[in-house]
């Protein structure tokens, strides 16, 4: 899941934060409607969530610099993004948007425990809603699975249909990752849970079907190909996200670690600002060692 920089209009006069589209989604998507949905859904971070009601888009000098840092980050210019964020920090290190962007960059660099401190500082602030998804993902990165499960359970009730579907996929992954019973019981549990997923895109639908035991990894990536994503960064992000969830199915449900590893490595070779990317790196680093 990638968080883009994008100007988002308030949903109504006086709205302070963008919370996603509440429009009903039809089960059959045209490529145009999918692109529109994804453009809305991936704007949930930083500048899209800065105060909007009655003030300029970037409300403070520090927020403006943090916004530019994020734009550089999602464009793949990580070093430049860090330099820009240093400028923002020099202006006001306690600005919520600066804390937010620092947490994102820390996560991207694999400094998950440091990022956790930033997300914790944001929980009671003006960007608490915007930070909810990356904070929940970070809880997985630091192996706090029970807390992550609670966070995604809350996000699964979001009025933003993309965010809700994404969070339900995380619930499937967490079940697979932490299940203590036998394989048959796990598959039955996942099949029941996957049937309840309210997928917002063909990609989410294909992943839910995979966890239900009725799909395939190839079908997941075919669904992405059929979504008509023109932006190459958005397409790579979709593939990285799919690799994480599909790889999790291979690793924890099918117990096919070599296949999961091949998938992780294949998609990790493409640059992306997806928040799943550090988790792919971690999965590769923790792969089971072959016995001698």
C-alpha positions as CSV (number, residue, x, y, z in Angstrom):
1,X,0.0,0.0,0.0
2,X,1.5,3.3,-1.1
3,X,0.7,6.7,0.3
4,X,0.8,9.3,-2.4
5,X,1.1,13.1,-2.1
6,X,-2.1,14.5,-3.5
7,X,-4.3,17.5,-2.9
8,X,-7.6,16.2,-1.6
9,X,-10.6,18.5,-1.2
10,X,-12.6,18.3,2.1
11,X,-15.7,16.2,1.8
12,X,-17.7,19.0,3.3
13,X,-17.2,22.5,4.5
14,X,-15.4,22.6,7.7
15,X,-14.0,19.1,7.4
16,X,-10.5,18.9,9.0
17,X,-9.2,15.6,7.7
18,X,-9.8,13.5,4.7
19,X,-11.2,10.1,5.7
20,X,-11.7,8.5,2.3
21,X,-14.6,8.0,0.0
22,X,-17.9,6.8,1.5
23,X,-19.5,6.1,-1.9
24,X,-20.9,2.6,-2.4
25,X,-18.7,0.4,-4.7
26,X,-20.2,-1.9,-7.3
27,X,-19.0,-5.4,-7.4
28,X,-18.1,-5.1,-11.1
29,X,-15.3,-2.6,-11.8
30,X,-14.3,-0.9,-15.0
31,X,-10.6,-0.1,-15.3
32,X,-11.5,3.6,-15.0
33,X,-13.4,3.1,-11.7
34,X,-10.6,1.1,-10.3
35,X,-8.1,3.8,-11.1
36,X,-10.3,6.4,-9.5
37,X,-10.8,4.3,-6.4
38,X,-7.1,3.7,-6.0
39,X,-6.3,7.4,-6.5
40,X,-8.6,8.2,-3.7
41,X,-7.5,5.4,-1.4
42,X,-3.8,6.0,-1.7
43,X,-4.1,9.7,-0.7
44,X,-4.7,8.8,3.0
45,X,-1.3,10.0,4.3
46,X,0.5,13.2,5.3
47,X,-0.6,16.1,3.0
48,X,-4.0,14.6,2.4
49,X,-4.5,14.5,6.1
50,X,-3.1,17.9,7.1
51,X,-5.6,20.4,8.5
52,X,-7.9,21.6,5.7
53,X,-10.7,23.5,7.3
54,X,-10.3,27.2,6.5
55,X,-6.5,27.3,6.3
56,X,-3.9,26.9,3.6
57,X,-3.0,23.3,2.6
58,X,0.4,23.3,4.3
59,X,-0.5,25.1,7.5
60,X,3.0,25.6,8.8
61,X,6.5,26.0,7.3
62,X,7.5,22.7,8.9
63,X,4.5,20.9,7.4
64,X,5.3,22.4,4.0
65,X,8.8,21.0,4.2
66,X,7.5,17.6,5.4
67,X,5.1,17.6,2.5
68,X,8.0,18.1,0.1
69,X,10.0,15.4,1.8
70,X,7.2,12.9,1.3
71,X,6.8,13.8,-2.3
72,X,10.5,13.1,-2.8
73,X,10.2,9.8,-0.9
74,X,7.3,8.4,-2.9
75,X,9.2,9.4,-6.1
76,X,12.1,7.2,-5.0
77,X,14.5,10.0,-4.0
78,X,15.0,8.8,-0.4
79,X,18.3,10.7,0.3
80,X,16.7,13.9,-0.9
81,X,13.7,13.2,1.2
82,X,15.8,12.8,4.3
83,X,17.6,16.0,3.6
84,X,14.4,17.9,3.2
85,X,13.0,16.3,6.4
86,X,16.1,17.5,8.3
87,X,15.2,21.0,7.2
88,X,11.7,20.5,8.5
89,X,13.0,19.1,11.8
90,X,15.2,22.2,12.2
91,X,12.1,24.4,11.9
92,X,9.9,22.4,14.3
93,X,10.7,18.8,15.2
94,X,7.5,18.6,17.2
95,X,5.2,19.4,14.3
96,X,2.9,16.4,13.8
97,X,3.6,16.2,10.1
98,X,7.3,16.1,10.7
99,X,6.9,13.3,13.3
100,X,4.7,11.5,10.8
101,X,7.2,11.7,7.9
102,X,10.1,10.7,10.2
103,X,8.2,7.6,11.3
104,X,7.5,6.7,7.6
105,X,11.2,7.1,6.7
106,X,12.4,5.2,9.7
107,X,10.1,2.3,8.7
108,X,11.3,2.4,5.1
109,X,14.9,2.2,6.4
110,X,14.0,-0.8,8.6
111,X,14.3,1.2,11.9
112,X,10.9,-0.1,13.0
113,X,11.4,0.4,16.8
114,X,12.4,4.0,16.2
115,X,9.3,4.5,13.9
116,X,7.1,3.0,16.6
117,X,8.0,5.9,18.9
118,X,6.8,8.4,16.3
119,X,3.5,6.6,15.7
120,X,2.9,6.5,19.5
121,X,3.4,10.2,19.7
122,X,0.8,10.7,17.0
123,X,-1.9,8.6,18.6
124,X,-3.6,11.5,20.4
125,X,-2.8,14.2,17.9
126,X,-4.4,15.7,14.7
127,X,-2.9,13.0,12.5
128,X,-4.0,10.0,14.5
129,X,-6.4,8.8,11.8
130,X,-3.9,9.3,9.0
131,X,-1.2,7.4,11.0
132,X,-3.5,4.5,11.8
133,X,-2.7,2.3,8.8
134,X,1.1,2.7,8.8
135,X,1.1,2.4,12.6
136,X,-0.8,-0.9,12.4
137,X,1.7,-2.2,9.8
138,X,4.5,-1.1,12.0
139,X,3.1,-3.2,14.9
140,X,3.6,-6.2,12.7
141,X,7.1,-5.2,11.8
142,X,8.0,-5.1,15.6
143,X,6.2,-8.4,16.1
144,X,3.5,-7.0,18.3
145,X,0.9,-9.2,16.6
146,X,-1.9,-9.0,19.2
147,X,-1.9,-5.2,19.1
148,X,-1.7,-5.3,15.3
149,X,-4.7,-7.6,15.2
150,X,-6.7,-5.1,17.3
151,X,-5.6,-2.2,15.2
152,X,-6.6,-3.9,11.9
153,X,-9.9,-5.0,13.4
154,X,-10.7,-1.3,14.0
155,X,-9.6,-0.3,10.5
156,X,-11.6,-3.1,9.0
157,X,-14.7,-1.1,9.9
158,X,-13.6,2.0,8.1
159,X,-16.0,3.8,5.8
160,X,-13.1,3.9,3.3
161,X,-13.8,0.7,1.4
162,X,-10.3,0.3,0.1
163,X,-8.8,0.7,3.6
164,X,-11.4,-1.7,5.1
165,X,-10.7,-4.4,2.5
166,X,-6.9,-3.9,2.9
167,X,-7.3,-4.3,6.7
168,X,-9.4,-7.4,6.3
169,X,-6.6,-8.9,4.2
170,X,-4.2,-8.1,7.1
171,X,-6.5,-10.0,9.4
172,X,-6.2,-13.0,7.2
173,X,-2.4,-12.7,7.1
174,X,-2.2,-12.3,10.9
175,X,-4.4,-15.4,11.4
176,X,-2.1,-17.4,9.1
177,X,1.0,-16.1,10.8
178,X,0.0,-16.7,14.3
179,X,-2.2,-19.8,14.1
180,X,-1.3,-22.6,16.5
181,X,-3.5,-25.4,15.3
182,X,-3.0,-27.9,12.5
183,X,-2.9,-27.1,8.8
184,X,-6.4,-28.3,8.0
185,X,-7.9,-26.3,10.9
186,X,-6.1,-23.2,9.7
187,X,-7.4,-23.6,6.1
188,X,-10.9,-24.0,7.4
189,X,-10.6,-20.9,9.6
190,X,-9.2,-18.8,6.7
191,X,-11.9,-20.0,4.3
192,X,-14.6,-18.8,6.7
193,X,-12.8,-15.5,7.3
194,X,-12.0,-14.9,3.7
195,X,-15.7,-15.3,2.8
196,X,-16.4,-12.2,4.9
197,X,-13.9,-10.0,3.2
198,X,-15.5,-7.0,1.5
199,X,-13.0,-6.5,-1.3
200,X,-12.8,-3.1,-2.9
201,X,-10.7,-4.0,-6.0
202,X,-10.0,-7.1,-8.2
203,X,-6.6,-7.4,-6.5
204,X,-8.2,-7.6,-3.0
205,X,-10.8,-10.0,-4.3
206,X,-8.2,-12.3,-5.8
207,X,-6.2,-12.3,-2.5
208,X,-9.3,-13.1,-0.5
209,X,-10.0,-16.0,-2.9
210,X,-6.4,-17.2,-2.5
211,X,-6.8,-17.3,1.3
212,X,-10.1,-19.1,0.9
213,X,-8.2,-21.9,-0.9
214,X,-10.0,-21.2,-4.2
215,X,-7.5,-19.0,-6.0
216,X,-3.9,-18.9,-7.0
217,X,-0.9,-16.6,-6.8
218,X,-0.9,-16.2,-10.6
219,X,-4.6,-15.1,-10.5
220,X,-3.7,-12.3,-8.0
221,X,-1.1,-10.8,-10.4
222,X,-3.4,-11.3,-13.3
223,X,-6.0,-9.3,-11.4
224,X,-3.5,-6.4,-11.1
225,X,-2.7,-6.6,-14.8
226,X,-6.4,-6.3,-15.5
227,X,-6.9,-3.2,-13.4
228,X,-5.4,-0.9,-16.0
229,X,-3.0,0.9,-13.7
230,X,-1.1,3.4,-15.9
231,X,1.1,4.9,-13.2
232,X,4.2,2.6,-13.0
233,X,4.8,3.5,-9.3
234,X,1.2,2.6,-8.5
235,X,1.5,-0.7,-10.4
236,X,4.7,-1.6,-8.6
237,X,3.1,-0.8,-5.3
238,X,0.1,-3.0,-6.1
239,X,2.5,-5.9,-6.9
240,X,4.6,-5.4,-3.8
241,X,1.4,-5.5,-1.7
242,X,0.2,-8.6,-3.5
243,X,3.6,-10.3,-3.0
244,X,3.4,-9.7,0.7
245,X,-0.1,-11.2,1.1
246,X,0.3,-13.9,-1.4
247,X,3.8,-14.8,-0.1
248,X,2.3,-15.0,3.4
249,X,-0.2,-17.5,2.1
250,X,2.5,-19.6,0.6
251,X,4.7,-19.3,3.7
252,X,2.3,-19.8,6.5
253,X,-0.6,-21.8,4.9
254,X,1.0,-23.9,2.2
255,X,4.3,-24.0,4.1
256,X,6.0,-23.6,0.8
257,X,8.9,-21.4,2.0
258,X,11.0,-21.6,-1.3
259,X,8.0,-20.4,-3.4
260,X,7.3,-17.6,-0.9
261,X,11.0,-16.6,-1.0
262,X,11.1,-16.5,-4.8
263,X,8.0,-14.3,-4.9
264,X,9.4,-11.9,-2.2
265,X,12.7,-11.6,-4.1
266,X,11.0,-11.1,-7.5
267,X,8.9,-8.2,-6.4
268,X,11.5,-6.7,-4.1
269,X,13.7,-6.1,-7.2
270,X,11.4,-3.3,-8.3
271,X,11.6,0.0,-6.4
272,X,8.5,1.2,-4.6
273,X,7.5,3.3,-1.7
274,X,5.0,0.6,-0.5
275,X,4.8,0.1,3.2
276,X,5.0,-3.6,2.7
277,X,8.4,-3.4,1.1
278,X,10.4,-3.4,4.5
279,X,8.3,-6.5,5.5
280,X,9.4,-8.3,2.4
281,X,13.0,-7.5,3.3
282,X,12.4,-8.8,6.8
283,X,10.8,-12.0,5.5
284,X,13.8,-12.6,3.2
285,X,16.3,-12.0,6.1
286,X,14.4,-14.4,8.4
287,X,13.9,-17.2,5.9
288,X,14.6,-20.7,7.2
289,X,18.1,-21.8,6.6
290,X,18.6,-25.1,4.7
291,X,19.8,-27.9,6.9
292,X,23.2,-29.3,6.2
